[in-house]
Amino acid sequence: MKIVSLTVQQFSDFARSHPLNNYMQTQKYALVMADYGYDYDFIGYVEGSTIVAATLLLSKTITGKVKYGYAPKGFLLNYYDENILKSFIKDLKEYYYRLGYVFIKFNPEIIIGSTDKEHKYVMTYNGNVRIIDILKELNVKRRLELRDFDLLEPKFNAYINLKEFNISKIHRDYRKKIKKCINSGMSLTLGDVREMDVIYPFLKTKRPISYYRTFYNSFAKDNSIDLLFVKIDFEQRLQLIRNKFEKEQAKNYEYNKLIQKDPSPANLNKKMASDKRLDSFKENIIKGTESLKQHKEAIVAGALVVKHYNRVSIVASGYSEEFKYLNPNHFLHYAIMERYKPYFNYLDINGMTGKFEEETPYKGLDDFKKKWNPTIFEFIGEFDVICSTRLFKNLIKTSFIEDEFNQHLDHK
């Protein structure tokens, strides 16, 4: 068996039918990363004329001399076949050593564990953990996550089974917030790259806006990406709130008459609860009036969603802090689930820390995703195939590797 270069067609045909295929192992993603400063190649591992493994391999030079490779969510091979795995790693190392590479990073989309609300977020592991031991035997270095979201791709991701999704299955607080959003003039709209300027400020990202424009344009060529945004009609919202206020006023008037006849604790509690609702409606009317003075409608949240085979993935999303009180992020995620559930099986709502019951800087993010009642998967992690041990050790002593990859990390 040997390492060879593949044509785009050869690679695409192999990747399309592979169990580990994903949107990062495509020509579209290669074009995105090329615009982001990477070279790329499609390589295969062949036995005679048969391809037994393949990957998109990105490459880059740091410090002016050091070259490394990165197989995003690759390699595409049978990790259960130890002979192919060992042979591939050995030949890959030798092949790229001759080309002057120091290391090749990869983070295959292999699930080693899962959990959910029913299992109280305690991870149950499967036989795939054995692959970690095999890779260690091959002197492949597993990168430890020293800080939350310290890897190029999250180690823990939350997935929604869209075929089973129903609003009744999510957290009660979310059901209430979503219903308020629906009743207050929010809607999900399909946009295009022209809306990127509006969406981009919502994203917590280190990447430039050009990256997301290229991402959209590359995947839009075959309609495998949607740019979605949440819009709110302030005139409609204000009218709805006024209607509710007037209905509550009528109820409040009746409660006033009731407690004059019967000032029982139960009736007093009803009156006080009504007073609170009236105060809330008044506050929202004031905010709504101010918003309407500034604009009739506004985009308050948005997301980039990749469509790949039987799943959709939220690759970037965010919301306006100005309108956070309206819960646009809750409506955005709910509306995405409703939009895609007739056509796809799963929604990847992206990364979590894996520290489900701990106090971390990302506890709010974790709690937000947990309340959608997802299945949480733990992936096998990030590894480095060391092509030159001497040069790799020298790099470890510096900050070059850390600086290089930190610039690509986002809060998921």
LUMDODREN-523267 format. One line per field, with one value per residue (C-alpha): residue number from 1; residue in one letter; x, y, z. Coordinates in nm, 4 decimals, decimal comma. Layout:
<sites>
n (NUM/...)
res (A/...)
x (X/...)
y (Y/...)
z (Z/...)
</sites>
This chain:
<sites>
n (1/2/3/4/5/6/7/8/9/10/11/12/13/14/15/16/17/18/19/20/21/22/23/24/25/26/27/28/29/30/31/32/33/34/35/36/37/38/39/40/41/42/43/44/45/46/47/48/49/50/51/52/53/54/55/56/57/58/59/60/61/62/63/64/65/66/67/68/69/70/71/72/73/74/75/76/77/78/79/80/81/82/83/84/85/86/87/88/89/90/91/92/93/94/95/96/97/98/99/100/101/102/103/104/105/106/107/108/109/110/111/112/113/114/115/116/117/118/119/120/121/122/123/124/125/126/127/128/129/130/131/132/133/134/135/136/137/138/139/140/141/142/143/144/145/146/147/148/149/150/151/152/153/154/155/156/157/158/159/160/161/162/163/164/165/166/167/168/169/170/171/172/173/174/175/176/177/178/179/180/181/182/183/184/185/186/187/188/189/190/191/192/193/194/195/196/197/198/199/200/201/202/203/204/205/206/207/208/209/210/211/212/213/214/215/216/217/218/219/220/221/222/223/224/225/226/227/228/229/230/231/232/233/234/235/236/237/238/239/240/241/242/243/244/245/246/247/248/249/250/251/252/253/254/255/256/257/258/259/260/261/262/263/264/265/266/267/268/269/270/271/272/273/274/275/276/277/278/279/280/281/282/283/284/285/286/287/288/289/290/291/292/293/294/295/296/297/298/299/300/301/302/303/304/305/306/307/308/309/310/311/312/313/314/315/316/317/318/319/320/321/322/323/324/325/326/327/328/329/330/331/332/333/334/335/336/337/338/339/340/341/342/343/344/345/346/347/348/349/350/351/352/353/354/355/356/357/358/359/360/361/362/363/364/365/366/367/368/369/370/371/372/373/374/375/376/377/378/379/380/381/382/383/384/385/386/387/388/389/390/391/392/393/394/395/396/397/398/399/400/401/402/403/404/405/406/407/408/409/410/411/412)
res (M/K/I/V/S/L/T/V/Q/Q/F/S/D/F/A/R/S/H/P/L/N/N/Y/M/Q/T/Q/K/Y/A/L/V/M/A/D/Y/G/Y/D/Y/D/F/I/G/Y/V/E/G/S/T/I/V/A/A/T/L/L/L/S/K/T/I/T/G/K/V/K/Y/G/Y/A/P/K/G/F/L/L/N/Y/Y/D/E/N/I/L/K/S/F/I/K/D/L/K/E/Y/Y/Y/R/L/G/Y/V/F/I/K/F/N/P/E/I/I/I/G/S/T/D/K/E/H/K/Y/V/M/T/Y/N/G/N/V/R/I/I/D/I/L/K/E/L/N/V/K/R/R/L/E/L/R/D/F/D/L/L/E/P/K/F/N/A/Y/I/N/L/K/E/F/N/I/S/K/I/H/R/D/Y/R/K/K/I/K/K/C/I/N/S/G/M/S/L/T/L/G/D/V/R/E/M/D/V/I/Y/P/F/L/K/T/K/R/P/I/S/Y/Y/R/T/F/Y/N/S/F/A/K/D/N/S/I/D/L/L/F/V/K/I/D/F/E/Q/R/L/Q/L/I/R/N/K/F/E/K/E/Q/A/K/N/Y/E/Y/N/K/L/I/Q/K/D/P/S/P/A/N/L/N/K/K/M/A/S/D/K/R/L/D/S/F/K/E/N/I/I/K/G/T/E/S/L/K/Q/H/K/E/A/I/V/A/G/A/L/V/V/K/H/Y/N/R/V/S/I/V/A/S/G/Y/S/E/E/F/K/Y/L/N/P/N/H/F/L/H/Y/A/I/M/E/R/Y/K/P/Y/F/N/Y/L/D/I/N/G/M/T/G/K/F/E/E/E/T/P/Y/K/G/L/D/D/F/K/K/K/W/N/P/T/I/F/E/F/I/G/E/F/D/V/I/C/S/T/R/L/F/K/N/L/I/K/T/S/F/I/E/D/E/F/N/Q/H/L/D/H/K)
x (0,0000/0,1169/0,0261/-0,0904/-0,2496/-0,6160/-0,8188/-1,1094/-1,3470/-1,1623/-1,1611/-1,5245/-1,6435/-1,4567/-1,5599/-1,9251/-1,9700/-1,7443/-1,9088/-1,6987/-1,7798/-1,8441/-1,8591/-1,4979/-1,3756/-1,4968/-1,3593/-1,5879/-1,4163/-1,0755/-1,1582/-1,2619/-0,9329/-0,7326/-0,8708/-0,7763/-0,4068/-0,3767/-0,2585/-0,4438/-0,4203/-0,6407/-0,4447/-0,5334/-0,3903/-0,4188/-0,3770/-0,3341/-0,6097/-0,8329/-0,8498/-0,8620/-0,8184/-0,8270/-0,8245/-0,8292/-0,4941/-0,4443/-0,0902/0,0756/0,4186/0,4881/0,8037/0,9116/1,0405/0,8226/0,5499/0,2606/-0,0466/-0,4005/-0,6733/-0,9915/-1,2192/-1,0110/-0,8618/-1,1301/-1,0292/-1,1372/-0,9923/-1,1027/-0,8628/-0,5403/-0,3254/-0,4465/-0,4351/-0,0794/0,0417/-0,1244/0,0225/0,3696/0,3659/0,2056/0,4803/0,7576/0,5945/0,5541/0,8878/1,0462/0,8396/0,9694/0,6635/0,7120/0,3700/0,0231/-0,2770/-0,6042/-0,9294/-1,1528/-1,5242/-1,5257/-1,7685/-1,6258/-1,9073/-2,2543/-2,4930/-2,8191/-3,0645/-3,1939/-2,8398/-2,7878/-2,5073/-2,2768/-2,0832/-2,1156/-1,8154/-1,7992/-1,5394/-1,3956/-1,1769/-0,9532/-0,8492/-0,6782/-0,4539/-0,3687/-0,2708/-0,0543/0,1241/0,2063/0,3603/0,0775/0,0431/-0,3013/-0,3436/-0,4822/-0,7455/-0,5796/-0,8536/-1,2148/-1,2440/-0,8682/-0,8858/-0,9438/-1,2853/-1,4944/-1,4470/-1,8108/-2,1020/-2,4760/-2,7073/-3,0835/-3,2694/-3,4912/-3,7225/-3,8143/-3,8003/-4,1076/-4,1417/-4,3028/-3,9703/-3,7649/-3,7290/-4,0482/-3,8821/-3,7789/-4,1312/-4,2621/-3,9912/-4,0445/-4,4195/-4,3626/-4,1240/-4,3766/-4,6456/-4,4274/-4,3559/-4,0360/-3,9753/-3,6936/-3,5844/-3,3523/-3,0842/-2,7689/-2,4172/-2,5515/-2,6785/-2,3328/-2,2474/-2,5473/-2,4907/-2,1143/-2,1180/-2,3343/-2,0721/-1,8153/-1,5267/-1,1591/-1,2032/-1,2440/-1,5707/-1,3990/-1,3732/-1,7507/-1,8190/-1,5935/-1,7503/-2,0971/-2,0007/-1,8165/-2,0967/-2,3717/-2,2555/-2,4513/-2,7040/-2,5451/-2,5517/-2,8170/-2,7689/-3,0652/-3,1620/-3,4295/-3,6239/-3,8630/-4,1435/-4,1629/-4,4948/-4,6558/-4,4914/-4,6075/-4,9664/-4,9641/-4,8344/-5,0984/-5,3693/-5,2425/-5,2166/-5,5781/-5,6999/-5,5029/-5,6412/-5,9911/-5,8989/-5,7324/-6,0479/-6,2512/-5,9989/-6,0345/-6,4116/-6,3663/-6,1388/-6,3757/-6,6393/-6,4056/-6,0494/-5,9398/-5,5682/-5,6481/-5,8162/-5,5421/-5,2807/-5,4697/-5,4758/-5,1022/-5,0136/-5,2195/-5,0435/-4,7084/-4,8219/-4,9454/-4,6116/-4,4307/-4,6557/-4,6016/-4,2242/-4,2405/-4,4656/-4,2089/-3,9230/-4,1278/-4,2205/-3,8571/-3,7527/-4,0246/-3,9013/-3,5604/-3,6692/-3,9826/-3,8011/-3,4575/-3,2433/-3,1782/-3,0035/-2,8527/-2,6784/-2,4826/-2,6155/-2,4394/-2,6488/-2,4550/-2,6262/-2,8597/-2,7633/-2,7416/-2,4787/-2,4838/-2,1295/-2,1745/-2,4551/-2,5176/-2,7639/-2,7876/-2,7007/-2,9273/-3,2299/-3,1196/-3,4228/-3,6437/-3,4713/-3,3862/-3,1321/-3,4013/-3,6274/-3,3382/-3,2561/-3,6193/-3,6976/-3,3923/-3,5110/-3,8596/-3,7235/-3,5055/-3,6852/-3,8901/-3,5755/-3,2856/-3,2324/-2,9979/-2,8994/-2,5516/-2,5839/-2,2054/-1,9667/-1,9941/-1,7276/-1,8143/-1,8146/-2,1886/-2,2354/-1,9357/-1,9049/-1,7020/-1,6873/-1,9023/-2,1688/-2,4268/-2,3452/-2,3645/-2,6924/-2,8456/-2,7745/-2,8731/-3,2234/-3,2934/-3,2690/-2,9932/-2,7775/-2,4223/-2,1406/-1,7757/-1,5384/-1,2035/-1,0077/-0,7117/-0,3879/-0,0510/0,1422/0,5040/0,7067/1,0231/1,0617/1,3592/1,1897/0,8616/1,0377/1,2030/0,8639/0,7129/0,9743/0,8506/0,5048/0,4834/0,2408/0,0178/0,0104/-0,0617/-0,3666/-0,5060/-0,5840/-0,8285/-1,0174/-1,3640/-1,6049/-1,8566)
y (0,0000/0,3546/0,7225/0,8886/1,2152/1,1923/1,3973/1,5897/1,3406/1,0381/1,1858/1,2983/0,9572/0,7847/1,0351/1,0345/0,6678/0,6605/0,6254/0,9144/1,1594/1,5150/1,8655/1,9395/1,6567/1,8157/2,0264/2,3094/2,3238/2,3014/2,6163/2,7952/2,7112/2,7999/3,1505/3,1402/3,0820/2,7046/2,4936/2,1695/1,8296/1,5245/1,2139/0,8488/0,5253/0,2631/-0,1098/-0,1747/0,0334/0,0293/0,3294/0,2086/0,5472/0,9142/1,2621/1,6282/1,7475/2,1162/2,2457/2,5607/2,7007/2,8690/3,0512/3,0744/2,7154/2,4721/2,3026/2,1098/1,9309/1,9163/1,6678/1,8383/1,5701/1,3130/1,0617/0,8670/0,5062/0,1949/0,2517/-0,0967/-0,2524/-0,2332/-0,3464/-0,0657/0,1911/0,1046/0,0818/0,4121/0,6046/0,4629/0,5450/0,8859/0,9776/0,8719/1,0317/1,3732/1,3603/1,3516/1,6590/1,8507/1,8303/1,8313/1,6966/1,6205/1,6979/1,5098/1,4914/1,2190/1,2338/0,9108/0,8914/0,7304/0,8141/0,9575/1,0849/1,2737/1,3975/1,0464/0,9340/1,2450/1,3584/1,0734/0,9600/0,5982/0,4852/0,2401/0,0187/0,3050/0,4033/0,1137/0,3198/0,5663/0,2890/0,1736/0,5274/0,5632/0,2408/0,4059/0,7012/0,9301/1,2099/1,2773/1,6454/1,7094/1,9768/2,2040/2,4670/2,4620/2,4657/2,4236/2,1994/2,2978/2,1302/2,0739/1,7373/1,7369/1,8190/1,8314/1,6667/1,6930/1,3996/1,6003/1,3089/1,2993/1,6730/1,8309/2,1521/1,9551/1,7748/2,0831/2,2676/2,4362/2,7788/2,7519/2,6604/2,9764/3,1958/3,0522/3,1031/3,4656/3,5071/3,3591/3,5888/3,8975/3,9237/3,7163/3,5220/3,3161/3,4359/3,2881/3,5359/3,5348/3,6714/4,0278/3,9757/3,8688/4,2257/4,2232/3,8723/3,8957/4,1349/3,8804/3,6047/3,5575/3,4781/3,5437/3,4839/3,7771/3,8368/3,7354/3,3783/3,3555/3,5172/3,2613/2,9815/3,0829/3,1324/2,7998/2,5891/2,7866/2,6585/2,3377/2,4821/2,3068/2,6106/2,8493/3,1898/3,2370/3,5379/3,6238/3,9373/4,1162/4,3486/4,6064/4,7500/4,4062/4,3268/4,6534/4,5939/4,2415/4,3675/4,6441/4,3872/4,1725/4,4792/4,5733/4,2195/4,2138/4,5551/4,4144/4,1172/4,3459/4,5554/4,2432/4,1352/4,4780/4,4345/4,0794/4,1671/4,4451/4,1762/3,8951/3,9985/3,6373/3,5438/3,3576/3,6618/3,8960/3,6690/3,6781/4,0584/4,0840/3,8418/4,0517/4,3680/4,2070/4,1136/4,4670/4,6112/4,3738/4,4698/4,8404/4,7938/4,6075/4,8744/5,1412/4,9367/4,8519/5,2154/5,3212/5,0451/5,1447/5,5053/5,3809/5,1189/4,9352/4,6038/4,4672/4,1576/4,0300/3,6920/3,4782/3,1546/2,9759/2,6214/2,3581/2,0818/1,7588/1,4286/1,3370/1,6172/1,9906/2,1715/2,5170/2,6278/2,9816/3,1666/3,4677/3,7323/4,1032/4,1911/4,4953/4,2705/3,9879/4,0515/3,9288/3,5836/3,5824/3,3007/3,0696/3,1452/3,1055/2,7522/2,6457/2,7816/2,6049/2,2731/2,3246/2,4287/2,1230/1,8387/1,7345/1,6886/1,5859/1,3400/1,5302/1,8829/1,9461/2,2491/2,2540/2,2376/2,2023/2,1814/1,8331/1,9666/1,9447/1,9998/2,2248/2,6005/2,7126/3,0325/2,8432/2,7132/2,9421/2,7966/2,4389/2,5008/2,6656/2,3578/2,1042/2,2505/2,1446/1,7857/1,6760/1,3658/1,4727/1,2905/1,2816/1,2511/1,0781/1,4047/1,5629/1,3858/1,4654/1,2290/1,3315/1,3299/1,4840/1,4188/1,6547/1,9522/1,8835/1,8895/2,2183/2,3648/2,2517/2,4576/2,7703/2,9268/2,8907/2,5960/2,7436/3,0838/2,9249/2,7284/2,9662/3,2156/2,9660/2,8802/3,0207/2,9980/2,7473)
z (0,0000/-0,0641/-0,0270/-0,3507/-0,4568/-0,5543/-0,7946/-0,6495/-0,8100/-0,6719/-0,3233/-0,3361/-0,4544/-0,1706/0,0972/-0,0063/0,0855/0,3929/0,7375/0,8733/0,5932/0,7128/0,5701/0,6664/0,4454/0,1225/-0,1600/-0,0429/0,2948/0,1257/-0,0723/0,2474/0,4171/0,1059/0,1344/0,5032/0,4334/0,3865/0,0969/0,0467/-0,1143/-0,1399/-0,0574/-0,0704/0,0599/-0,2098/-0,2369/-0,6059/-0,7640/-0,4562/-0,2234/0,1382/0,3081/0,2119/0,3570/0,2781/0,4114/0,4768/0,5135/0,6340/0,7162/1,0492/1,1670/0,8032/0,7948/0,9845/0,7849/0,9342/0,8046/0,9339/0,8388/0,9661/1,1133/0,9220/0,8354/0,6493/0,7093/0,8964/1,2428/1,3453/1,0940/1,2938/1,0014/0,7739/1,0563/1,1579/0,8000/0,7056/1,0014/0,9352/0,5620/0,6207/0,8663/0,6270/0,3218/0,4833/0,6597/0,3142/0,2220/0,5252/0,7523/1,1296/1,2298/1,0969/1,3142/1,2890/1,4898/1,3462/1,4097/1,6103/1,9015/2,2144/2,4567/2,4945/2,7587/2,8023/3,0601/3,1305/3,2212/3,4379/3,2036/3,3086/3,0033/2,8870/2,6827/2,3949/2,2293/2,0252/2,3225/2,2161/1,9134/2,1488/2,2802/1,9279/1,8267/2,1383/2,0442/1,7122/1,8984/1,7897/2,0448/2,1869/2,2640/2,6113/2,6593/2,9144/2,8971/2,7882/2,4079/2,3792/2,0697/1,7082/1,7177/2,0316/2,1997/2,3152/2,0865/2,1466/1,8932/1,8514/1,6978/1,4635/1,3909/1,7589/1,8258/1,9761/2,1716/2,4552/2,5163/2,5915/2,9212/3,0450/3,0704/2,7058/2,5983/2,7642/2,6098/2,2633/2,2768/2,3793/2,0854/1,8433/1,9802/1,9655/1,5943/1,5595/1,2397/1,0862/0,7436/0,4831/0,3778/0,1708/0,1889/0,1869/0,5421/0,6611/0,7641/0,9994/1,1392/1,1886/1,4899/1,6743/1,6417/1,9175/1,6882/1,6260/1,2550/1,0143/0,8318/0,5059/0,6403/0,6811/0,3443/0,1768/0,3824/0,2661/-0,0976/-0,1163/0,0306/-0,1430/-0,4822/-0,4285/-0,1804/0,1191/0,3483/0,4746/0,6298/0,8604/1,0628/1,3157/1,2414/1,4721/1,3637/1,6434/1,5285/1,5394/1,8724/2,0280/1,9170/2,0604/2,3955/2,4053/2,3393/2,6268/2,8501/2,7812/2,8558/3,1796/3,2755/3,2447/3,4628/3,7151/3,7383/3,8148/4,0805/4,2431/4,2664/4,3937/4,6861/4,7934/4,8462/4,9547/5,0593/5,1064/5,0675/4,7451/4,5882/4,7111/4,5528/4,2211/4,2340/4,3136/4,0335/3,7935/3,9137/3,8341/3,4849/3,4238/3,5362/3,3011/3,0083/3,0854/3,0831/2,7526/2,6015/2,6947/2,5457/2,2388/2,1810/2,2054/1,9626/1,7161/1,7212/1,6035/1,3491/1,2380/1,2315/1,3162/1,2762/1,6286/1,5754/1,3021/1,2144/0,9443/0,9004/0,6887/0,5328/0,4838/0,4093/0,6979/0,9362/0,9651/1,1711/1,3255/1,2449/1,3778/1,5510/1,7694/1,8785/1,9506/2,3095/2,2744/2,2319/2,4593/2,6824/2,3958/2,3966/2,0233/2,0694/2,2030/1,9095/1,6631/1,7786/1,8014/1,4545/1,3083/1,4533/1,3127/0,9734/0,9174/1,0948/0,7876/0,5792/0,8064/1,0895/1,3212/1,4195/1,5600/1,7891/1,8348/2,1273/2,5040/2,7733/2,8981/3,2560/3,2814/3,6538/3,7248/3,7535/3,4517/3,2435/2,9907/3,2271/3,0675/2,7245/2,8529/3,0376/2,7308/2,5184/2,7851/2,8088/2,4491/2,5764/2,3355/2,3218/2,4031/2,2269/2,3262/2,0316/2,0347/2,0395/1,8645/1,7702/1,6168/1,3919/1,4558/1,1352/1,2882/1,6602/1,6949/1,5318/1,7122/2,0508/1,9574/1,8666/2,1954/2,3789/2,2018/2,1777/1,7999/1,7994/2,0687/1,8965/1,5593/1,6694/1,9312/1,6585/1,5057/1,8260/1,8832/2,1738/2,0460)
</sites>
